[in-house]
Amino acid sequence: MKNALVILALLLPIYMFGGNRIVVSKKQMQLYVMNERNDTLFSRPIACGINYGNKTRIGDHKTPEGTFKIKKMYDATSWKHDFKDGKGMRKEAYGPLFFKLDVPGFNDIGIHGTIFPESIGTRSSEGCVRMRNEDIKKLYPYCYIGMPVVIEPDEVE
């Protein structure tokens, strides 16, 4: 019985939301969960890479463009990061959750929370998609491993 409940818990999100995808608009600074009929099920503001354009190398501070999949979903509450602002390693840098994307050539691109909620709506990340911590928690029930994530291209500035 216990194994059946575990399997049900793992498969229920795919059954309920299997046709859904995440769409990230860097132009609108918005993340959407869309179903197969293109209905918007969820929408929240985001922050993305400081620089415009498609990610081509580590350290370019660009958010990748294209279609990817959620590779893993992590509890990121204990993760730290040095933002190179002179304050050293910061606790809870990625908020409560980190959804790692399968981006060819890059290991650490994802959708995650932030310790900088004031950055939402701006170009302020090193390439990831940031959300307010309360918003990433609300996004979580829609997500599953293998979920498509479409990051739309920037308009050329």
matplotlib code that plots the C-alpha trace (Angstrom):
import matplotlib.pyplot as plt

x = [0.0, 2.8, 4.5, 1.3, 0.9, 4.5, 3.9, 0.6, 2.3, 4.9, 2.6, -0.3, 1.3, 2.1, -1.5, -3.1, -0.6, 1.2, 0.2, 1.3, 4.4, 6.1, 6.6, 9.0, 8.8, 11.9, 10.3, 7.3, 9.3, 6.6, 6.4, 3.3, 2.0, 0.0, -2.1, -2.4, -5.2, -2.9, -5.0, -3.0, -3.2, -0.6, 1.3, 3.8, 6.5, 10.2, 13.7, 16.1, 19.7, 21.3, 22.3, 20.1, 20.3, 20.8, 23.2, 26.4, 29.0, 29.4, 29.5, 27.7, 24.8, 22.3, 19.2, 19.1, 16.5, 14.7, 12.8, 14.2, 12.9, 12.9, 15.7, 15.5, 13.6, 15.5, 14.8, 17.3, 16.8, 20.4, 22.1, 24.5, 25.9, 28.4, 26.9, 30.3, 28.8, 31.4, 29.0, 30.4, 28.4, 24.7, 22.3, 19.1, 20.3, 18.0, 15.0, 13.1, 13.1, 15.3, 14.0, 17.1, 16.7, 18.4, 20.2, 22.9, 26.4, 25.3, 24.9, 23.4, 20.5, 17.1, 14.0, 14.3, 13.3, 15.5, 16.7, 16.2, 12.4, 13.0, 14.8, 11.6, 10.7, 14.3, 17.3, 19.4, 20.2, 23.4, 21.2, 18.6, 14.9, 14.1, 10.7, 9.5, 9.8, 6.0, 5.5, 7.9, 6.1, 2.8, 4.4, 5.7, 2.4, 2.2, 5.7, 7.1, 10.4, 10.4, 8.1, 8.8, 10.0, 10.0, 12.1, 11.2, 13.9, 14.7, 13.8, 17.1, 18.0]
y = [0.0, 2.4, 1.8, 2.5, 5.8, 6.8, 5.9, 7.8, 10.9, 10.8, 10.3, 12.5, 15.8, 14.3, 13.0, 16.3, 18.7, 16.5, 18.7, 21.9, 23.9, 26.9, 29.9, 32.6, 36.0, 38.0, 40.9, 41.0, 39.8, 37.2, 33.4, 31.6, 28.0, 27.2, 24.1, 22.3, 24.7, 27.7, 28.7, 30.5, 28.5, 30.6, 33.8, 35.7, 38.3, 37.3, 38.7, 37.4, 37.8, 41.2, 41.1, 40.7, 37.8, 34.1, 32.5, 31.5, 31.1, 30.8, 34.2, 36.2, 37.0, 36.1, 33.9, 31.0, 31.0, 28.0, 25.0, 23.0, 20.6, 20.6, 18.2, 18.2, 20.0, 20.9, 22.2, 25.1, 26.5, 25.6, 26.8, 29.7, 32.0, 34.9, 37.7, 39.4, 42.4, 42.4, 40.6, 37.1, 33.9, 34.6, 32.1, 31.2, 32.9, 30.8, 30.9, 27.8, 26.0, 25.5, 23.9, 22.9, 23.2, 20.8, 23.5, 22.0, 23.2, 24.7, 23.0, 25.6, 27.3, 27.2, 28.8, 29.7, 32.0, 34.9, 36.9, 40.0, 40.3, 43.9, 42.5, 41.0, 42.8, 43.7, 42.3, 41.4, 37.7, 35.9, 34.0, 32.2, 33.0, 34.5, 34.6, 35.8, 33.0, 32.9, 32.7, 29.8, 27.9, 28.5, 27.4, 24.1, 22.1, 22.7, 21.4, 17.9, 16.4, 16.6, 19.6, 21.7, 25.2, 27.7, 30.8, 33.3, 35.3, 38.9, 41.7, 43.1, 46.4]
z = [0.0, 0.9, -2.4, -4.3, -2.5, -3.4, -7.0, -7.0, -5.5, -8.2, -11.1, -10.0, -11.2, -14.6, -14.9, -13.9, -15.6, -18.2, -21.1, -19.4, -20.1, -18.6, -20.8, -19.7, -21.4, -20.9, -22.7, -20.4, -17.3, -16.7, -16.2, -17.3, -16.9, -20.1, -20.8, -24.1, -25.2, -24.4, -21.4, -18.7, -15.5, -13.5, -14.1, -12.0, -12.5, -12.8, -13.0, -15.7, -16.9, -16.7, -20.3, -23.4, -25.8, -25.7, -23.2, -25.1, -22.4, -18.6, -17.0, -19.8, -17.5, -20.2, -19.8, -22.3, -25.0, -26.4, -25.2, -22.2, -19.6, -15.8, -15.0, -11.2, -8.4, -5.3, -1.8, -2.0, 1.5, 2.6, -0.6, -0.5, -3.2, -3.4, -5.5, -5.7, -3.8, -1.1, 1.4, 0.7, 0.8, 1.4, 3.0, 1.2, -2.0, -4.2, -2.0, -1.0, -4.4, -7.4, -10.6, -12.6, -16.3, -18.8, -20.8, -23.1, -22.2, -18.8, -15.5, -13.1, -15.0, -13.3, -12.0, -8.3, -5.5, -4.3, -1.3, -3.5, -4.0, -5.1, -8.1, -9.6, -12.8, -13.6, -15.4, -12.4, -12.4, -13.6, -16.1, -14.1, -13.8, -10.4, -8.7, -5.4, -2.8, -2.3, -6.1, -6.6, -3.9, -5.7, -9.0, -7.5, -7.7, -11.4, -12.0, -12.7, -13.9, -17.7, -17.9, -20.9, -20.3, -23.2, -22.7, -25.4, -27.1, -26.2, -28.6, -29.8, -28.2]

ax = plt.figure().add_subplot(projection="3d")
ax.plot(x, y, z, "-o")
ax.set_aspect("equal")
plt.show()
